[in-house]
């Protein structure tokens, strides 16, 4: 071996050592791209530094292109995870032509990029699971607060319904909510409670029940979702007046107690396709809790009213009885009148109990 050949081999060895040193120094940078939303731009830059090329293309999946190239200015190799090819990498440069070192480095790059993509996919799944866990934790907190309202034993259905309506949008991801309640003593009359803490006028409540989305749900008797109001014929046929931002996505669920309809719960947003089946399931769960709370509050209110009325009748009967014992003949008429009132209260209680047992 001549001195000239030895010098050439020494230069080649030094160049290969320099490329290897540079590769080892920058290999960690490949894996830092895992946390980025789009790692491709940085991966292209790193590949360009490794191979000292003019252009780098990373394609996942590989597509229909060949994984080999015979052109001296172009090099193509697979991106692999284990033995599975998931994509390809193409590099090109004008000079000098690619050699065996470049091909070996390209093979290693294909394996590194495959690992990066696999880790990026796993990281995305972990982030998604983390976000879901946080959302579930938030939902659990909201359900707990909601449950406290349900079991607060509030005897006024209107006050309780208004409290519950204000909690609904945050629970199911909506912007606005309304609670349409059917009056138990007058099924033809309704009350409309809004999540902003207001109670709509009787005219508005009647319009919503007859021509609104809540009325449609009451007639259908099942939860409904409209993800794009501009393209859904069911929404377009409703005669509604909107005084605020237009609705783009809506869902609603009926309030039920057995076969009896208590009203309807509606949630809307100004964004299209905001709700899906999971939101509708959650809304139906909330509607079940509201149905229980409203029904229990109505029974509690009736119980208190009946107890108060019975106490009044008892007091008046005692007074009439004392007067009758004192010789007041008119007291017997008063006693009979209170006895008739007592019979009516008993009949009303019996009717309420029969409804409860039927339901």
C-alpha positions as CSV (number, residue, x, y, z in Angstrom):
1,X,0.0,0.0,0.0
2,X,1.4,3.3,-1.0
3,X,1.5,6.4,1.1
4,X,-1.0,8.0,-1.1
5,X,-3.5,5.1,-0.7
6,X,-3.0,5.2,3.1
7,X,-3.6,8.9,3.2
8,X,-6.8,8.5,1.2
9,X,-8.0,5.7,3.5
10,X,-7.2,7.9,6.5
11,X,-9.3,10.8,5.1
12,X,-12.1,8.4,4.4
13,X,-11.9,7.0,7.9
14,X,-11.9,10.5,9.4
15,X,-14.9,11.5,7.3
16,X,-16.8,8.4,8.4
17,X,-15.9,9.0,12.0
18,X,-17.0,12.6,11.8
19,X,-20.4,11.5,10.3
20,X,-20.8,8.9,12.9
21,X,-20.0,11.4,15.7
22,X,-22.5,13.8,14.3
23,X,-25.1,11.1,14.1
24,X,-24.5,10.0,17.7
25,X,-24.7,13.6,18.9
26,X,-28.0,14.3,17.2
27,X,-29.8,11.0,17.6
28,X,-31.4,12.2,20.8
29,X,-33.0,15.1,18.9
30,X,-35.1,12.7,16.9
31,X,-36.8,11.4,20.0
32,X,-37.5,14.9,21.4
33,X,-39.9,15.4,18.4
34,X,-42.3,12.8,20.0
35,X,-43.9,15.6,22.0
36,X,-44.5,17.8,19.0
37,X,-47.9,18.0,17.3
38,X,-46.2,17.6,13.9
39,X,-42.7,16.1,14.1
40,X,-42.2,15.9,10.3
41,X,-40.5,19.3,9.8
42,X,-37.9,18.6,12.4
43,X,-37.4,15.0,11.2
44,X,-36.7,16.3,7.7
45,X,-34.1,18.7,9.0
46,X,-32.3,16.1,11.1
47,X,-32.3,13.6,8.2
48,X,-30.9,16.3,6.0
49,X,-28.0,16.9,8.5
50,X,-27.3,13.2,8.8
51,X,-27.1,12.5,5.1
52,X,-26.0,16.0,3.9
53,X,-28.7,16.1,1.2
54,X,-30.7,18.8,-0.6
55,X,-34.2,17.4,-0.2
56,X,-35.9,14.9,2.2
57,X,-39.4,13.4,1.8
58,X,-40.9,11.3,4.5
59,X,-44.1,9.5,3.5
60,X,-46.3,7.5,5.9
61,X,-47.9,5.3,4.7
62,X,-45.4,4.3,2.0
63,X,-47.9,4.6,-0.9
64,X,-47.3,3.0,-4.2
65,X,-43.8,4.2,-4.8
66,X,-40.8,1.9,-5.0
67,X,-38.6,1.4,-2.0
68,X,-35.5,1.3,-4.3
69,X,-33.8,3.8,-6.6
70,X,-31.0,3.2,-9.1
71,X,-30.4,6.9,-9.7
72,X,-27.0,8.1,-8.3
73,X,-28.5,11.3,-7.0
74,X,-31.6,9.7,-5.3
75,X,-31.8,7.3,-2.4
76,X,-35.0,5.6,-1.2
77,X,-35.5,3.4,1.9
78,X,-38.2,2.0,4.1
79,X,-39.5,3.4,7.4
80,X,-40.0,0.4,9.6
81,X,-41.4,-0.6,13.0
82,X,-39.8,-3.9,13.7
83,X,-40.2,-5.8,10.5
84,X,-43.3,-3.9,9.4
85,X,-42.8,-1.3,6.7
86,X,-45.0,1.8,7.6
87,X,-43.6,4.3,5.1
88,X,-40.6,5.4,3.0
89,X,-38.0,8.1,3.0
90,X,-36.6,9.7,-0.2
91,X,-33.5,11.8,-0.2
92,X,-31.7,13.5,-3.1
93,X,-28.6,15.6,-3.7
94,X,-26.7,16.7,-6.7
95,X,-23.2,15.8,-5.6
96,X,-21.4,13.6,-4.5
97,X,-23.3,10.4,-5.4
98,X,-24.6,8.2,-2.6
99,X,-22.3,5.5,-1.3
100,X,-22.7,2.5,1.0
101,X,-22.4,4.6,4.1
102,X,-25.3,6.7,3.0
103,X,-27.4,3.6,2.4
104,X,-26.5,2.3,5.8
105,X,-27.4,5.6,7.5
106,X,-30.7,5.7,5.5
107,X,-31.6,2.2,6.9
108,X,-30.9,3.4,10.4
109,X,-32.9,6.6,9.8
110,X,-35.8,4.5,8.6
111,X,-35.7,2.5,11.9
112,X,-35.4,5.6,14.1
113,X,-38.2,7.5,12.3
114,X,-40.4,4.4,12.7
115,X,-39.7,4.4,16.4
116,X,-40.4,8.1,16.6
117,X,-43.8,7.7,14.8
118,X,-44.7,4.8,17.1
119,X,-43.8,6.7,20.2
120,X,-45.7,9.8,18.8
121,X,-48.8,7.7,18.3
122,X,-48.5,6.2,21.8
123,X,-48.0,9.7,23.2
124,X,-51.1,10.9,21.4
125,X,-53.1,8.1,22.9
126,X,-51.8,8.8,26.4
127,X,-52.6,12.5,26.0
128,X,-56.1,11.5,24.8
129,X,-56.6,9.2,27.7
130,X,-55.4,11.9,30.1
131,X,-57.8,14.4,28.6
132,X,-60.6,11.9,28.9
133,X,-59.7,11.2,32.5
134,X,-59.7,14.9,33.3
135,X,-63.0,15.3,31.5
136,X,-64.5,12.3,33.4
137,X,-63.2,13.7,36.7
138,X,-64.8,17.1,35.9
139,X,-68.0,15.4,34.9
140,X,-67.9,13.4,38.1
141,X,-67.6,16.6,40.1
142,X,-70.4,18.2,38.2
143,X,-72.6,15.1,38.7
144,X,-71.8,15.2,42.4
145,X,-72.9,18.8,42.6
146,X,-75.9,18.0,40.5
147,X,-76.8,15.0,42.8
148,X,-76.7,17.3,45.8
149,X,-79.3,19.5,44.2
150,X,-81.4,16.5,43.3
151,X,-81.4,15.2,46.9
152,X,-81.7,18.7,48.5
153,X,-85.4,17.9,49.3
154,X,-86.5,21.2,47.9
155,X,-90.3,21.2,48.0
156,X,-90.8,23.8,45.3
157,X,-90.5,22.2,41.9
158,X,-90.1,25.6,40.1
159,X,-87.2,26.7,42.3
160,X,-85.5,23.3,42.1
161,X,-86.0,23.1,38.3
162,X,-84.4,26.5,37.9
163,X,-81.4,25.5,40.0
164,X,-81.0,22.3,38.0
165,X,-81.3,24.1,34.6
166,X,-78.4,26.4,35.4
167,X,-76.2,23.4,36.0
168,X,-76.9,21.5,32.7
169,X,-74.8,23.4,30.1
170,X,-71.5,22.9,32.0
171,X,-72.3,19.2,32.5
172,X,-72.9,18.2,28.9
173,X,-70.8,20.7,27.1
174,X,-73.5,23.0,25.8
175,X,-73.9,26.8,25.9
176,X,-77.6,27.1,26.8
177,X,-80.2,24.9,28.3
178,X,-84.0,25.0,28.9
179,X,-86.3,23.0,31.0
180,X,-89.9,22.7,29.9
181,X,-92.1,21.5,32.8
182,X,-95.7,20.3,32.4
183,X,-97.9,21.5,35.2
184,X,-99.1,18.4,37.1
185,X,-102.5,20.0,38.0
186,X,-103.0,21.3,34.5
187,X,-101.3,19.1,31.8
188,X,-102.2,21.7,29.1
189,X,-100.1,24.3,30.9
190,X,-96.2,24.5,30.8
191,X,-93.4,26.4,32.4
192,X,-90.1,27.1,30.6
193,X,-87.0,27.5,32.8
194,X,-83.8,28.8,31.2
195,X,-80.2,28.2,32.2
196,X,-79.6,31.9,32.5
197,X,-81.8,31.9,35.6
198,X,-84.9,33.3,34.0
199,X,-88.4,32.0,33.6
200,X,-89.9,32.5,30.2
201,X,-93.4,34.0,29.7
202,X,-96.4,31.6,29.5
203,X,-96.7,32.5,25.8
204,X,-93.1,31.5,25.1
205,X,-93.5,28.3,27.0
206,X,-96.6,27.4,25.0
207,X,-94.8,28.2,21.7
208,X,-91.9,26.0,22.6
209,X,-94.1,23.2,23.6
210,X,-96.3,23.4,20.5
211,X,-93.7,24.4,17.8
212,X,-90.2,24.0,19.4
213,X,-87.6,21.3,19.7
214,X,-88.8,20.4,23.2
215,X,-92.3,19.8,21.9
216,X,-90.9,17.6,19.2
217,X,-89.1,15.5,21.8
218,X,-92.3,15.3,23.9
219,X,-94.2,14.0,20.9
220,X,-91.5,11.5,20.0
221,X,-91.0,10.4,23.6
222,X,-87.3,9.7,23.1
223,X,-84.0,11.6,23.2
224,X,-83.1,13.4,19.9
225,X,-80.0,15.1,18.6
226,X,-79.6,17.5,15.6
227,X,-75.9,18.0,14.9
228,X,-76.5,20.5,12.0
229,X,-79.6,22.5,12.2
230,X,-79.2,24.1,8.8
231,X,-79.3,20.7,7.1
232,X,-81.9,18.9,9.3
233,X,-85.4,18.9,8.0
234,X,-86.8,18.2,11.5
235,X,-85.3,21.5,12.7
236,X,-86.2,23.4,9.6
237,X,-89.9,22.5,10.0
238,X,-90.0,24.0,13.6
239,X,-91.6,27.4,14.0
240,X,-89.2,29.0,16.4
241,X,-88.1,32.6,17.2
242,X,-84.5,33.1,18.3
243,X,-83.7,36.3,20.0
244,X,-80.1,35.5,20.6
245,X,-77.3,33.7,18.8
246,X,-78.7,31.1,16.3
247,X,-78.6,27.4,17.2
248,X,-76.3,25.2,15.1
249,X,-76.5,22.0,17.2
250,X,-79.1,20.8,19.6
251,X,-80.1,17.8,21.7
252,X,-83.1,17.1,24.0
253,X,-84.4,14.4,26.2
254,X,-87.9,13.9,27.7
255,X,-88.5,13.9,31.5
256,X,-90.3,10.8,32.4
257,X,-91.8,9.2,35.5
258,X,-93.2,5.8,34.4
259,X,-95.6,6.4,31.5
260,X,-96.1,10.1,32.6
261,X,-94.2,12.9,30.8
262,X,-93.1,15.6,33.1
263,X,-91.4,17.8,30.5
264,X,-88.3,18.0,28.3
265,X,-84.7,19.1,28.7
266,X,-83.0,20.9,25.8
267,X,-79.4,21.9,25.3
268,X,-78.1,24.0,22.3
269,X,-74.9,25.5,21.0
270,X,-73.9,28.0,18.3
271,X,-71.4,25.5,16.9
272,X,-72.1,22.7,14.4
273,X,-71.6,19.0,15.3
274,X,-70.7,19.7,18.9
275,X,-72.7,16.8,20.3
276,X,-72.5,13.1,19.7
277,X,-74.1,9.9,21.2
278,X,-72.0,10.2,24.4
279,X,-73.3,13.7,25.1
280,X,-76.9,12.5,24.4
281,X,-76.4,9.6,26.8
282,X,-75.2,12.0,29.5
283,X,-78.1,14.3,28.8
284,X,-80.6,11.4,29.2
285,X,-78.9,10.5,32.5
286,X,-79.3,14.1,33.7
287,X,-82.9,14.1,32.5
288,X,-83.5,10.9,34.6
289,X,-82.2,12.7,37.7
290,X,-84.2,15.8,37.0
291,X,-87.4,13.7,36.6
292,X,-86.8,12.1,39.9
293,X,-86.1,15.4,41.6
294,X,-89.1,17.2,40.1
295,X,-91.4,14.3,40.8
296,X,-90.2,14.0,44.4
297,X,-90.4,17.8,44.9
298,X,-94.0,17.8,43.6
299,X,-95.0,15.0,46.0
300,X,-93.3,16.8,48.9
301,X,-95.1,20.0,48.1
302,X,-98.4,18.1,47.9
303,X,-97.7,16.4,51.2
304,X,-97.0,19.7,52.9
305,X,-100.1,21.2,51.5
306,X,-102.2,18.3,52.5
307,X,-100.7,18.3,56.0
308,X,-101.4,22.0,56.3
309,X,-105.0,21.6,55.1
310,X,-105.6,18.7,57.4
311,X,-104.3,20.7,60.3
312,X,-106.6,23.5,59.5
313,X,-109.6,21.2,59.2
314,X,-108.7,19.6,62.6
315,X,-108.5,23.0,64.2
316,X,-111.8,24.1,62.8
317,X,-113.5,20.8,63.7
318,X,-112.2,21.1,67.3
319,X,-113.6,24.6,67.5
320,X,-117.0,23.5,66.0
321,X,-117.1,20.6,68.4
322,X,-116.4,22.7,71.4
323,X,-119.2,25.1,70.3
324,X,-121.6,22.3,69.8
325,X,-121.0,21.0,73.3
326,X,-121.7,24.5,74.6
327,X,-125.1,24.3,73.0
328,X,-124.5,26.2,69.7
329,X,-126.7,24.4,67.1
330,X,-125.0,26.2,64.2
331,X,-121.8,24.6,65.2
332,X,-123.1,21.3,63.9
333,X,-123.4,22.8,60.4
334,X,-119.8,24.0,60.6
335,X,-118.7,20.6,61.8
336,X,-120.5,18.9,58.9
337,X,-118.9,21.3,56.4
338,X,-115.4,20.5,57.8
339,X,-116.3,16.8,57.6
340,X,-117.1,17.2,53.9
341,X,-113.8,19.0,53.4
342,X,-112.0,16.1,55.1
343,X,-113.7,13.6,52.8
344,X,-112.5,15.6,49.7
345,X,-109.0,15.7,51.0
346,X,-109.1,12.0,51.6
347,X,-110.4,11.4,48.1
348,X,-107.6,13.6,46.6
349,X,-104.9,11.8,48.6
350,X,-106.4,8.4,47.5
351,X,-106.3,9.6,43.9
352,X,-102.7,10.7,44.2
353,X,-101.7,7.4,45.8
354,X,-103.4,5.5,43.1
355,X,-101.4,7.4,40.5
356,X,-98.2,6.7,42.3
357,X,-99.0,3.0,42.5
358,X,-99.9,2.9,38.8
359,X,-96.7,4.6,37.8
